[in-house]
Amino acid sequence: IRFQLPKESVATLQVFDSHGKVVFSQSGLFGPGLHAVLIDLSGVQAGVLYYQLETPEYRAVEKMAKF
């Protein structure tokens, strides 16, 4: 999952299954610019997943599919 931050910030990336269960979570301090986080979904069933990126100033939720 790629994301861009305008300034250094603590960010949390979470992936949820269709039932709202967290199947992946990673937090850290990220500098300004483009970032990519590799996630392991090998134990997750195929279907629609949602991911949320949250910083102190911003939160976004997007949809993705696992085949």
mmJSON file of the N, C-alpha and C atoms, coordinates in Angstrom:
{"data_MODEL":{"atom_site":{
"group_PDB":["ATOM","ATOM","ATOM","ATOM","ATOM","ATOM","ATOM","ATOM","ATOM","ATOM","ATOM","ATOM","ATOM","ATOM","ATOM","ATOM","ATOM","ATOM","ATOM","ATOM","ATOM","ATOM","ATOM","ATOM","ATOM","ATOM","ATOM","ATOM","ATOM","ATOM","ATOM","ATOM","ATOM","ATOM","ATOM","ATOM","ATOM","ATOM","ATOM","ATOM","ATOM","ATOM","ATOM","ATOM","ATOM","ATOM","ATOM","ATOM","ATOM","ATOM","ATOM","ATOM","ATOM","ATOM","ATOM","ATOM","ATOM","ATOM","ATOM","ATOM","ATOM","ATOM","ATOM","ATOM","ATOM","ATOM","ATOM","ATOM","ATOM","ATOM","ATOM","ATOM","ATOM","ATOM","ATOM","ATOM","ATOM","ATOM","ATOM","ATOM","ATOM","ATOM","ATOM","ATOM","ATOM","ATOM","ATOM","ATOM","ATOM","ATOM","ATOM","ATOM","ATOM","ATOM","ATOM","ATOM","ATOM","ATOM","ATOM","ATOM","ATOM","ATOM","ATOM","ATOM","ATOM","ATOM","ATOM","ATOM","ATOM","ATOM","ATOM","ATOM","ATOM","ATOM","ATOM","ATOM","ATOM","ATOM","ATOM","ATOM","ATOM","ATOM","ATOM","ATOM","ATOM","ATOM","ATOM","ATOM","ATOM","ATOM","ATOM","ATOM","ATOM","ATOM","ATOM","ATOM","ATOM","ATOM","ATOM","ATOM","ATOM","ATOM","ATOM","ATOM","ATOM","ATOM","ATOM","ATOM","ATOM","ATOM","ATOM","ATOM","ATOM","ATOM","ATOM","ATOM","ATOM","ATOM","ATOM","ATOM","ATOM","ATOM","ATOM","ATOM","ATOM","ATOM","ATOM","ATOM","ATOM","ATOM","ATOM","ATOM","ATOM","ATOM","ATOM","ATOM","ATOM","ATOM","ATOM","ATOM","ATOM","ATOM","ATOM","ATOM","ATOM","ATOM","ATOM","ATOM","ATOM","ATOM","ATOM","ATOM","ATOM","ATOM","ATOM","ATOM","ATOM","ATOM","ATOM","ATOM","ATOM"],
"id":[1,2,3,4,5,6,7,8,9,10,11,12,13,14,15,16,17,18,19,20,21,22,23,24,25,26,27,28,29,30,31,32,33,34,35,36,37,38,39,40,41,42,43,44,45,46,47,48,49,50,51,52,53,54,55,56,57,58,59,60,61,62,63,64,65,66,67,68,69,70,71,72,73,74,75,76,77,78,79,80,81,82,83,84,85,86,87,88,89,90,91,92,93,94,95,96,97,98,99,100,101,102,103,104,105,106,107,108,109,110,111,112,113,114,115,116,117,118,119,120,121,122,123,124,125,126,127,128,129,130,131,132,133,134,135,136,137,138,139,140,141,142,143,144,145,146,147,148,149,150,151,152,153,154,155,156,157,158,159,160,161,162,163,164,165,166,167,168,169,170,171,172,173,174,175,176,177,178,179,180,181,182,183,184,185,186,187,188,189,190,191,192,193,194,195,196,197,198,199,200,201],
"type_symbol":["N","C","C","N","C","C","N","C","C","N","C","C","N","C","C","N","C","C","N","C","C","N","C","C","N","C","C","N","C","C","N","C","C","N","C","C","N","C","C","N","C","C","N","C","C","N","C","C","N","C","C","N","C","C","N","C","C","N","C","C","N","C","C","N","C","C","N","C","C","N","C","C","N","C","C","N","C","C","N","C","C","N","C","C","N","C","C","N","C","C","N","C","C","N","C","C","N","C","C","N","C","C","N","C","C","N","C","C","N","C","C","N","C","C","N","C","C","N","C","C","N","C","C","N","C","C","N","C","C","N","C","C","N","C","C","N","C","C","N","C","C","N","C","C","N","C","C","N","C","C","N","C","C","N","C","C","N","C","C","N","C","C","N","C","C","N","C","C","N","C","C","N","C","C","N","C","C","N","C","C","N","C","C","N","C","C","N","C","C","N","C","C","N","C","C","N","C","C","N","C","C"],
"label_atom_id":["N","CA","C","N","CA","C","N","CA","C","N","CA","C","N","CA","C","N","CA","C","N","CA","C","N","CA","C","N","CA","C","N","CA","C","N","CA","C","N","CA","C","N","CA","C","N","CA","C","N","CA","C","N","CA","C","N","CA","C","N","CA","C","N","CA","C","N","CA","C","N","CA","C","N","CA","C","N","CA","C","N","CA","C","N","CA","C","N","CA","C","N","CA","C","N","CA","C","N","CA","C","N","CA","C","N","CA","C","N","CA","C","N","CA","C","N","CA","C","N","CA","C","N","CA","C","N","CA","C","N","CA","C","N","CA","C","N","CA","C","N","CA","C","N","CA","C","N","CA","C","N","CA","C","N","CA","C","N","CA","C","N","CA","C","N","CA","C","N","CA","C","N","CA","C","N","CA","C","N","CA","C","N","CA","C","N","CA","C","N","CA","C","N","CA","C","N","CA","C","N","CA","C","N","CA","C","N","CA","C","N","CA","C","N","CA","C","N","CA","C","N","CA","C","N","CA","C","N","CA","C","N","CA","C"],
"label_alt_id":[null,null,null,null,null,null,null,null,null,null,null,null,null,null,null,null,null,null,null,null,null,null,null,null,null,null,null,null,null,null,null,null,null,null,null,null,null,null,null,null,null,null,null,null,null,null,null,null,null,null,null,null,null,null,null,null,null,null,null,null,null,null,null,null,null,null,null,null,null,null,null,null,null,null,null,null,null,null,null,null,null,null,null,null,null,null,null,null,null,null,null,null,null,null,null,null,null,null,null,null,null,null,null,null,null,null,null,null,null,null,null,null,null,null,null,null,null,null,null,null,null,null,null,null,null,null,null,null,null,null,null,null,null,null,null,null,null,null,null,null,null,null,null,null,null,null,null,null,null,null,null,null,null,null,null,null,null,null,null,null,null,null,null,null,null,null,null,null,null,null,null,null,null,null,null,null,null,null,null,null,null,null,null,null,null,null,null,null,null,null,null,null,null,null,null,null,null,null,null,null,null],
"label_comp_id":["ILE","ILE","ILE","ARG","ARG","ARG","PHE","PHE","PHE","GLN","GLN","GLN","LEU","LEU","LEU","PRO","PRO","PRO","LYS","LYS","LYS","GLU","GLU","GLU","SER","SER","SER","VAL","VAL","VAL","ALA","ALA","ALA","THR","THR","THR","LEU","LEU","LEU","GLN","GLN","GLN","VAL","VAL","VAL","PHE","PHE","PHE","ASP","ASP","ASP","SER","SER","SER","HIS","HIS","HIS","GLY","GLY","GLY","LYS","LYS","LYS","VAL","VAL","VAL","VAL","VAL","VAL","PHE","PHE","PHE","SER","SER","SER","GLN","GLN","GLN","SER","SER","SER","GLY","GLY","GLY","LEU","LEU","LEU","PHE","PHE","PHE","GLY","GLY","GLY","PRO","PRO","PRO","GLY","GLY","GLY","LEU","LEU","LEU","HIS","HIS","HIS","ALA","ALA","ALA","VAL","VAL","VAL","LEU","LEU","LEU","ILE","ILE","ILE","ASP","ASP","ASP","LEU","LEU","LEU","SER","SER","SER","GLY","GLY","GLY","VAL","VAL","VAL","GLN","GLN","GLN","ALA","ALA","ALA","GLY","GLY","GLY","VAL","VAL","VAL","LEU","LEU","LEU","TYR","TYR","TYR","TYR","TYR","TYR","GLN","GLN","GLN","LEU","LEU","LEU","GLU","GLU","GLU","THR","THR","THR","PRO","PRO","PRO","GLU","GLU","GLU","TYR","TYR","TYR","ARG","ARG","ARG","ALA","ALA","ALA","VAL","VAL","VAL","GLU","GLU","GLU","LYS","LYS","LYS","MET","MET","MET","ALA","ALA","ALA","LYS","LYS","LYS","PHE","PHE","PHE"],
"label_asym_id":["A","A","A","A","A","A","A","A","A","A","A","A","A","A","A","A","A","A","A","A","A","A","A","A","A","A","A","A","A","A","A","A","A","A","A","A","A","A","A","A","A","A","A","A","A","A","A","A","A","A","A","A","A","A","A","A","A","A","A","A","A","A","A","A","A","A","A","A","A","A","A","A","A","A","A","A","A","A","A","A","A","A","A","A","A","A","A","A","A","A","A","A","A","A","A","A","A","A","A","A","A","A","A","A","A","A","A","A","A","A","A","A","A","A","A","A","A","A","A","A","A","A","A","A","A","A","A","A","A","A","A","A","A","A","A","A","A","A","A","A","A","A","A","A","A","A","A","A","A","A","A","A","A","A","A","A","A","A","A","A","A","A","A","A","A","A","A","A","A","A","A","A","A","A","A","A","A","A","A","A","A","A","A","A","A","A","A","A","A","A","A","A","A","A","A","A","A","A","A","A","A"],
"label_entity_id":["1","1","1","1","1","1","1","1","1","1","1","1","1","1","1","1","1","1","1","1","1","1","1","1","1","1","1","1","1","1","1","1","1","1","1","1","1","1","1","1","1","1","1","1","1","1","1","1","1","1","1","1","1","1","1","1","1","1","1","1","1","1","1","1","1","1","1","1","1","1","1","1","1","1","1","1","1","1","1","1","1","1","1","1","1","1","1","1","1","1","1","1","1","1","1","1","1","1","1","1","1","1","1","1","1","1","1","1","1","1","1","1","1","1","1","1","1","1","1","1","1","1","1","1","1","1","1","1","1","1","1","1","1","1","1","1","1","1","1","1","1","1","1","1","1","1","1","1","1","1","1","1","1","1","1","1","1","1","1","1","1","1","1","1","1","1","1","1","1","1","1","1","1","1","1","1","1","1","1","1","1","1","1","1","1","1","1","1","1","1","1","1","1","1","1","1","1","1","1","1","1"],
"label_seq_id":[1,1,1,2,2,2,3,3,3,4,4,4,5,5,5,6,6,6,7,7,7,8,8,8,9,9,9,10,10,10,11,11,11,12,12,12,13,13,13,14,14,14,15,15,15,16,16,16,17,17,17,18,18,18,19,19,19,20,20,20,21,21,21,22,22,22,23,23,23,24,24,24,25,25,25,26,26,26,27,27,27,28,28,28,29,29,29,30,30,30,31,31,31,32,32,32,33,33,33,34,34,34,35,35,35,36,36,36,37,37,37,38,38,38,39,39,39,40,40,40,41,41,41,42,42,42,43,43,43,44,44,44,45,45,45,46,46,46,47,47,47,48,48,48,49,49,49,50,50,50,51,51,51,52,52,52,53,53,53,54,54,54,55,55,55,56,56,56,57,57,57,58,58,58,59,59,59,60,60,60,61,61,61,62,62,62,63,63,63,64,64,64,65,65,65,66,66,66,67,67,67],
"pdbx_PDB_ins_code":[null,null,null,null,null,null,null,null,null,null,null,null,null,null,null,null,null,null,null,null,null,null,null,null,null,null,null,null,null,null,null,null,null,null,null,null,null,null,null,null,null,null,null,null,null,null,null,null,null,null,null,null,null,null,null,null,null,null,null,null,null,null,null,null,null,null,null,null,null,null,null,null,null,null,null,null,null,null,null,null,null,null,null,null,null,null,null,null,null,null,null,null,null,null,null,null,null,null,null,null,null,null,null,null,null,null,null,null,null,null,null,null,null,null,null,null,null,null,null,null,null,null,null,null,null,null,null,null,null,null,null,null,null,null,null,null,null,null,null,null,null,null,null,null,null,null,null,null,null,null,null,null,null,null,null,null,null,null,null,null,null,null,null,null,null,null,null,null,null,null,null,null,null,null,null,null,null,null,null,null,null,null,null,null,null,null,null,null,null,null,null,null,null,null,null,null,null,null,null,null,null],
"Cartn_x":[0.86,0.0,0.905,0.653,1.436,0.643,1.378,0.756,1.804,1.341,2.236,1.857,2.875,2.662,3.33,2.656,3.235,4.346,4.33,5.351,5.556,6.626,6.896,5.735,5.31,4.164,4.122,3.521,3.2,1.975,2.019,0.901,0.622,-0.65,-1.085,-1.833,-1.406,-2.07,-2.709,-4.027,-4.745,-5.521,-5.589,-6.379,-7.459,-8.697,-9.86,-10.499,-11.022,-11.808,-13.226,-14.089,-15.45,-16.308,-15.834,-16.556,-16.029,-15.029,-14.464,-13.324,-12.879,-11.768,-10.448,-9.562,-8.244,-7.391,-6.91,-6.071,-4.618,-4.35,-2.985,-2.971,-1.895,-1.737,-0.258,0.095,1.475,1.454,2.209,2.35,3.819,4.077,5.455,5.56,6.763,7.068,7.573,6.892,7.227,7.599,8.628,9.042,8.14,8.367,7.573,7.903,6.903,7.128,6.324,6.699,5.994,6.527,5.612,5.962,5.195,5.758,5.103,5.249,4.15,4.144,3.705,4.536,4.176,3.378,2.277,1.437,1.319,1.278,1.134,-0.302,-1.046,-2.441,-2.622,-1.578,-1.64,-2.677,-2.973,-3.946,-5.349,-5.568,-6.854,-7.593,-8.892,-9.701,-9.838,-10.057,-10.282,-11.566,-11.581,-12.761,-12.387,-13.354,-13.164,-12.545,-11.513,-10.853,-10.849,-10.694,-10.61,-9.317,-8.69,-7.517,-7.706,-7.166,-7.288,-5.906,-5.632,-4.411,-4.811,-4.191,-4.557,-3.307,-3.333,-2.323,-3.066,-2.368,-3.075,-3.958,-3.619,-4.38,-5.275,-5.206,-5.821,-6.231,-7.34,-7.737,-8.413,-8.027,-8.616,-8.879,-9.982,-10.336,-10.544,-9.929,-10.06,-10.4,-10.938,-11.327,-10.329,-10.102,-9.266,-9.81,-9.35,-9.813,-8.626,-8.843,-7.846,-8.42,-7.649,-8.097,-7.433],
"Cartn_y":[-1.162,0.0,1.222,2.136,3.355,4.53,5.438,6.669,7.763,8.989,10.14,11.041,11.537,12.457,13.796,14.902,16.208,16.604,16.032,16.34,15.119,15.109,13.997,13.83,12.583,12.333,10.876,10.64,9.275,8.858,7.686,7.188,5.739,5.376,4.0,3.519,2.376,1.733,0.45,0.316,-0.886,-1.436,-2.769,-3.45,-4.242,-4.112,-4.759,-5.715,-6.843,-7.717,-7.171,-7.865,-7.379,-7.38,-8.024,-8.049,-7.0,-6.238,-5.202,-5.658,-6.9,-7.43,-6.917,-6.44,-5.979,-7.196,-7.25,-8.367,-7.955,-6.653,-6.132,-4.751,-4.445,-3.12,-2.799,-1.568,-1.106,0.383,0.777,2.183,2.557,3.833,4.289,5.759,6.263,7.637,7.648,8.379,8.444,9.876,10.021,11.334,11.826,13.058,13.574,12.817,12.667,12.017,10.741,9.975,8.752,7.56,6.712,5.519,4.323,3.14,1.896,0.903,0.277,-0.723,-2.046,-3.064,-4.402,-5.099,-5.718,-6.41,-7.876,-8.729,-10.169,-10.55,-10.914,-11.319,-12.799,-13.587,-15.003,-15.766,-15.335,-16.026,-15.45,-14.549,-13.863,-14.413,-14.663,-15.179,-14.13,-14.605,-13.711,-12.924,-11.729,-10.892,-9.422,-8.626,-7.187,-6.877,-6.056,-5.589,-4.064,-3.484,-2.035,-1.69,-0.591,-0.141,1.308,1.609,2.941,3.477,4.687,5.392,6.541,6.599,7.646,8.321,9.652,10.492,11.42,12.201,13.124,14.133,14.452,15.453,14.88,13.574,13.049,11.596,11.218,9.806,9.524,8.422,8.001,6.51,6.092,4.685,4.374,3.294,2.864,1.369,0.971,-0.419,-1.098,-2.413,-3.202,-4.631,-5.413,-6.795,-7.735,-8.871,-9.935,-11.118,-11.615,-12.739,-14.018],
"Cartn_z":[0.0,0.0,0.0,-0.9,-0.998,-0.44,0.188,0.659,0.721,0.705,0.725,1.883,2.58,3.689,3.373,3.695,3.401,4.377,5.579,6.58,7.465,8.243,9.146,10.125,10.308,11.17,11.6,12.74,13.151,12.347,11.767,10.957,11.332,11.25,11.479,10.248,9.738,8.61,9.12,8.912,9.326,8.145,8.055,7.039,7.765,7.288,7.889,6.893,7.392,6.518,6.419,5.696,5.467,6.731,7.8,9.072,10.045,9.627,10.469,11.356,11.194,11.986,11.417,12.287,11.858,11.509,10.257,9.811,9.628,9.697,9.614,10.238,10.961,11.543,11.662,11.292,11.436,11.727,12.742,13.096,13.076,12.832,12.855,12.544,12.673,12.324,10.89,10.033,8.616,8.259,7.461,6.994,5.882,5.437,4.321,3.035,2.176,0.89,0.73,-0.288,-0.671,0.114,0.574,1.344,0.787,0.969,0.576,1.719,2.092,3.153,2.538,2.673,2.205,3.292,2.912,3.89,3.514,4.524,4.317,4.631,3.605,3.766,3.462,3.654,3.304,4.129,5.338,6.167,6.074,5.12,4.984,3.771,3.931,2.821,1.72,0.505,-0.628,-0.421,-0.955,-0.862,-0.765,-0.361,-0.236,1.125,1.111,2.326,2.308,3.464,3.59,4.313,3.9,4.642,5.044,6.216,6.786,7.114,6.675,7.034,7.938,9.113,10.068,10.616,10.601,11.235,12.19,12.998,13.879,13.133,11.886,11.129,10.031,9.775,8.557,8.763,8.125,8.093,6.758,6.135,4.863,4.915,4.297,4.191,2.718,2.258,0.864,0.831,-0.302,-0.509,-1.441,-1.197,-2.094,-2.127,-3.08,-3.209,-3.133,-2.463,-2.428,-3.203,-4.152,-4.977,-4.546],
"occupancy":[1.0,1.0,1.0,1.0,1.0,1.0,1.0,1.0,1.0,1.0,1.0,1.0,1.0,1.0,1.0,1.0,1.0,1.0,1.0,1.0,1.0,1.0,1.0,1.0,1.0,1.0,1.0,1.0,1.0,1.0,1.0,1.0,1.0,1.0,1.0,1.0,1.0,1.0,1.0,1.0,1.0,1.0,1.0,1.0,1.0,1.0,1.0,1.0,1.0,1.0,1.0,1.0,1.0,1.0,1.0,1.0,1.0,1.0,1.0,1.0,1.0,1.0,1.0,1.0,1.0,1.0,1.0,1.0,1.0,1.0,1.0,1.0,1.0,1.0,1.0,1.0,1.0,1.0,1.0,1.0,1.0,1.0,1.0,1.0,1.0,1.0,1.0,1.0,1.0,1.0,1.0,1.0,1.0,1.0,1.0,1.0,1.0,1.0,1.0,1.0,1.0,1.0,1.0,1.0,1.0,1.0,1.0,1.0,1.0,1.0,1.0,1.0,1.0,1.0,1.0,1.0,1.0,1.0,1.0,1.0,1.0,1.0,1.0,1.0,1.0,1.0,1.0,1.0,1.0,1.0,1.0,1.0,1.0,1.0,1.0,1.0,1.0,1.0,1.0,1.0,1.0,1.0,1.0,1.0,1.0,1.0,1.0,1.0,1.0,1.0,1.0,1.0,1.0,1.0,1.0,1.0,1.0,1.0,1.0,1.0,1.0,1.0,1.0,1.0,1.0,1.0,1.0,1.0,1.0,1.0,1.0,1.0,1.0,1.0,1.0,1.0,1.0,1.0,1.0,1.0,1.0,1.0,1.0,1.0,1.0,1.0,1.0,1.0,1.0,1.0,1.0,1.0,1.0,1.0,1.0,1.0,1.0,1.0,1.0,1.0,1.0],
"B_iso_or_equiv":[0.0,0.0,0.0,0.0,0.0,0.0,0.0,0.0,0.0,0.0,0.0,0.0,0.0,0.0,0.0,0.0,0.0,0.0,0.0,0.0,0.0,0.0,0.0,0.0,0.0,0.0,0.0,0.0,0.0,0.0,0.0,0.0,0.0,0.0,0.0,0.0,0.0,0.0,0.0,0.0,0.0,0.0,0.0,0.0,0.0,0.0,0.0,0.0,0.0,0.0,0.0,0.0,0.0,0.0,0.0,0.0,0.0,0.0,0.0,0.0,0.0,0.0,0.0,0.0,0.0,0.0,0.0,0.0,0.0,0.0,0.0,0.0,0.0,0.0,0.0,0.0,0.0,0.0,0.0,0.0,0.0,0.0,0.0,0.0,0.0,0.0,0.0,0.0,0.0,0.0,0.0,0.0,0.0,0.0,0.0,0.0,0.0,0.0,0.0,0.0,0.0,0.0,0.0,0.0,0.0,0.0,0.0,0.0,0.0,0.0,0.0,0.0,0.0,0.0,0.0,0.0,0.0,0.0,0.0,0.0,0.0,0.0,0.0,0.0,0.0,0.0,0.0,0.0,0.0,0.0,0.0,0.0,0.0,0.0,0.0,0.0,0.0,0.0,0.0,0.0,0.0,0.0,0.0,0.0,0.0,0.0,0.0,0.0,0.0,0.0,0.0,0.0,0.0,0.0,0.0,0.0,0.0,0.0,0.0,0.0,0.0,0.0,0.0,0.0,0.0,0.0,0.0,0.0,0.0,0.0,0.0,0.0,0.0,0.0,0.0,0.0,0.0,0.0,0.0,0.0,0.0,0.0,0.0,0.0,0.0,0.0,0.0,0.0,0.0,0.0,0.0,0.0,0.0,0.0,0.0,0.0,0.0,0.0,0.0,0.0,0.0],
"pdbx_formal_charge":[null,null,null,null,null,null,null,null,null,null,null,null,null,null,null,null,null,null,null,null,null,null,null,null,null,null,null,null,null,null,null,null,null,null,null,null,null,null,null,null,null,null,null,null,null,null,null,null,null,null,null,null,null,null,null,null,null,null,null,null,null,null,null,null,null,null,null,null,null,null,null,null,null,null,null,null,null,null,null,null,null,null,null,null,null,null,null,null,null,null,null,null,null,null,null,null,null,null,null,null,null,null,null,null,null,null,null,null,null,null,null,null,null,null,null,null,null,null,null,null,null,null,null,null,null,null,null,null,null,null,null,null,null,null,null,null,null,null,null,null,null,null,null,null,null,null,null,null,null,null,null,null,null,null,null,null,null,null,null,null,null,null,null,null,null,null,null,null,null,null,null,null,null,null,null,null,null,null,null,null,null,null,null,null,null,null,null,null,null,null,null,null,null,null,null,null,null,null,null,null,null],
"auth_seq_id":[1,1,1,2,2,2,3,3,3,4,4,4,5,5,5,6,6,6,7,7,7,8,8,8,9,9,9,10,10,10,11,11,11,12,12,12,13,13,13,14,14,14,15,15,15,16,16,16,17,17,17,18,18,18,19,19,19,20,20,20,21,21,21,22,22,22,23,23,23,24,24,24,25,25,25,26,26,26,27,27,27,28,28,28,29,29,29,30,30,30,31,31,31,32,32,32,33,33,33,34,34,34,35,35,35,36,36,36,37,37,37,38,38,38,39,39,39,40,40,40,41,41,41,42,42,42,43,43,43,44,44,44,45,45,45,46,46,46,47,47,47,48,48,48,49,49,49,50,50,50,51,51,51,52,52,52,53,53,53,54,54,54,55,55,55,56,56,56,57,57,57,58,58,58,59,59,59,60,60,60,61,61,61,62,62,62,63,63,63,64,64,64,65,65,65,66,66,66,67,67,67],
"auth_comp_id":["ILE","ILE","ILE","ARG","ARG","ARG","PHE","PHE","PHE","GLN","GLN","GLN","LEU","LEU","LEU","PRO","PRO","PRO","LYS","LYS","LYS","GLU","GLU","GLU","SER","SER","SER","VAL","VAL","VAL","ALA","ALA","ALA","THR","THR","THR","LEU","LEU","LEU","GLN","GLN","GLN","VAL","VAL","VAL","PHE","PHE","PHE","ASP","ASP","ASP","SER","SER","SER","HIS","HIS","HIS","GLY","GLY","GLY","LYS","LYS","LYS","VAL","VAL","VAL","VAL","VAL","VAL","PHE","PHE","PHE","SER","SER","SER","GLN","GLN","GLN","SER","SER","SER","GLY","GLY","GLY","LEU","LEU","LEU","PHE","PHE","PHE","GLY","GLY","GLY","PRO","PRO","PRO","GLY","GLY","GLY","LEU","LEU","LEU","HIS","HIS","HIS","ALA","ALA","ALA","VAL","VAL","VAL","LEU","LEU","LEU","ILE","ILE","ILE","ASP","ASP","ASP","LEU","LEU","LEU","SER","SER","SER","GLY","GLY","GLY","VAL","VAL","VAL","GLN","GLN","GLN","ALA","ALA","ALA","GLY","GLY","GLY","VAL","VAL","VAL","LEU","LEU","LEU","TYR","TYR","TYR","TYR","TYR","TYR","GLN","GLN","GLN","LEU","LEU","LEU","GLU","GLU","GLU","THR","THR","THR","PRO","PRO","PRO","GLU","GLU","GLU","TYR","TYR","TYR","ARG","ARG","ARG","ALA","ALA","ALA","VAL","VAL","VAL","GLU","GLU","GLU","LYS","LYS","LYS","MET","MET","MET","ALA","ALA","ALA","LYS","LYS","LYS","PHE","PHE","PHE"],
"auth_asym_id":["A","A","A","A","A","A","A","A","A","A","A","A","A","A","A","A","A","A","A","A","A","A","A","A","A","A","A","A","A","A","A","A","A","A","A","A","A","A","A","A","A","A","A","A","A","A","A","A","A","A","A","A","A","A","A","A","A","A","A","A","A","A","A","A","A","A","A","A","A","A","A","A","A","A","A","A","A","A","A","A","A","A","A","A","A","A","A","A","A","A","A","A","A","A","A","A","A","A","A","A","A","A","A","A","A","A","A","A","A","A","A","A","A","A","A","A","A","A","A","A","A","A","A","A","A","A","A","A","A","A","A","A","A","A","A","A","A","A","A","A","A","A","A","A","A","A","A","A","A","A","A","A","A","A","A","A","A","A","A","A","A","A","A","A","A","A","A","A","A","A","A","A","A","A","A","A","A","A","A","A","A","A","A","A","A","A","A","A","A","A","A","A","A","A","A","A","A","A","A","A","A"],
"auth_atom_id":["N","CA","C","N","CA","C","N","CA","C","N","CA","C","N","CA","C","N","CA","C","N","CA","C","N","CA","C","N","CA","C","N","CA","C","N","CA","C","N","CA","C","N","CA","C","N","CA","C","N","CA","C","N","CA","C","N","CA","C","N","CA","C","N","CA","C","N","CA","C","N","CA","C","N","CA","C","N","CA","C","N","CA","C","N","CA","C","N","CA","C","N","CA","C","N","CA","C","N","CA","C","N","CA","C","N","CA","C","N","CA","C","N","CA","C","N","CA","C","N","CA","C","N","CA","C","N","CA","C","N","CA","C","N","CA","C","N","CA","C","N","CA","C","N","CA","C","N","CA","C","N","CA","C","N","CA","C","N","CA","C","N","CA","C","N","CA","C","N","CA","C","N","CA","C","N","CA","C","N","CA","C","N","CA","C","N","CA","C","N","CA","C","N","CA","C","N","CA","C","N","CA","C","N","CA","C","N","CA","C","N","CA","C","N","CA","C","N","CA","C","N","CA","C","N","CA","C","N","CA","C","N","CA","C"],
"pdbx_PDB_model_num":[1,1,1,1,1,1,1,1,1,1,1,1,1,1,1,1,1,1,1,1,1,1,1,1,1,1,1,1,1,1,1,1,1,1,1,1,1,1,1,1,1,1,1,1,1,1,1,1,1,1,1,1,1,1,1,1,1,1,1,1,1,1,1,1,1,1,1,1,1,1,1,1,1,1,1,1,1,1,1,1,1,1,1,1,1,1,1,1,1,1,1,1,1,1,1,1,1,1,1,1,1,1,1,1,1,1,1,1,1,1,1,1,1,1,1,1,1,1,1,1,1,1,1,1,1,1,1,1,1,1,1,1,1,1,1,1,1,1,1,1,1,1,1,1,1,1,1,1,1,1,1,1,1,1,1,1,1,1,1,1,1,1,1,1,1,1,1,1,1,1,1,1,1,1,1,1,1,1,1,1,1,1,1,1,1,1,1,1,1,1,1,1,1,1,1,1,1,1,1,1,1]
}}}
